[in-house]
Amino acid sequence: MSVSGESRGRSQQMRAKAQELIEAADRSTDPEERKRLKEKARRLQEQSEREGTMDDRGMDPM
């Protein structure tokens, strides 16, 4: 697999993990835990978007 393909796969994994965190936050009854999970999901989504943008430009994020 190419570096670009590996980065794309990593981005997809991060988006999937972010979605799992959002779902866990929605199930959480603790407001602080919900906030922490949603913040972590937001950071993962942002990182995924940054890596996706670098892939589109043919740049290696590392």
N, C-alpha and C positions, 0 to 999 in steps of 0.2 A: 504494500500500500504506500502511496506517495505521502510526503509530508503534508500536503494539502488535504489529502483524504483522511489522514490521521487527525488533523486539526478539526476537520469538519465532523468527524466522529466524536471527538472530544466535546465539541460545541453541542452536538445533539445530546450527548450524555448529560451535560450540564443543564440543558433545558429540561430534560426528563427529570433530573433530580430536583430542579427548581419547582416543577409541577408537583412532585411528591411532597415537597416541603409546604407548598401552598395548601395542598389537600390536608396534610397533617395539622397545619395551623387552623384550618376551618373546623377540624374535629376537636381541637383543643378547647378545654373549658377554662384554662388559666390564661388570663389576658396578657401577662408578661411573656409566657411561652408562645402564645399566638404572635405577639409582636416580634419576638426574637426569630421565630421561624419565617415569618413574612419578610423580615429584613434580610435574612440569609438567602432566601429565594430571590429577592430583588438583586442582591449582589451577584449571584450566580447568573441571572439573566443578563445583567449588564456585561459581565465578563464574557459570556457566550456571544453576545452581540459584537463586542470588540474583536474577538477572535474571528468571528464570521466576516467582519469587515476587512480584516487583514487577509483572510483567505481570498476574498474577492479581488483584492489588489495583488495577490500573489506573494504576499509577505509572510514570513515565518514569525509567529508571535513570540518565539523564544529567542 
